[in-house]
Amino acid sequence: MSKRPKLIATDLDGTIVRHDGSISARTVEAFTKAHELGIHIFFVTGRPP
């Protein structure tokens, strides 16, 4: 049985998006790899629409 997650759900502000509005190369690489492995990525935020 695979232990690989099927999805990643994460907050944006202060978690994925830094306080200066940037996203680290390491984070981009991690999400790219997850996407390539078929892992779904969901961004969860309290930002108003």
Beta strands, then each sheet from edge to edge (+ up, - down):
strand 1: 7-11
strand 2: 40-44
sheet 1: 1+ 2+
end
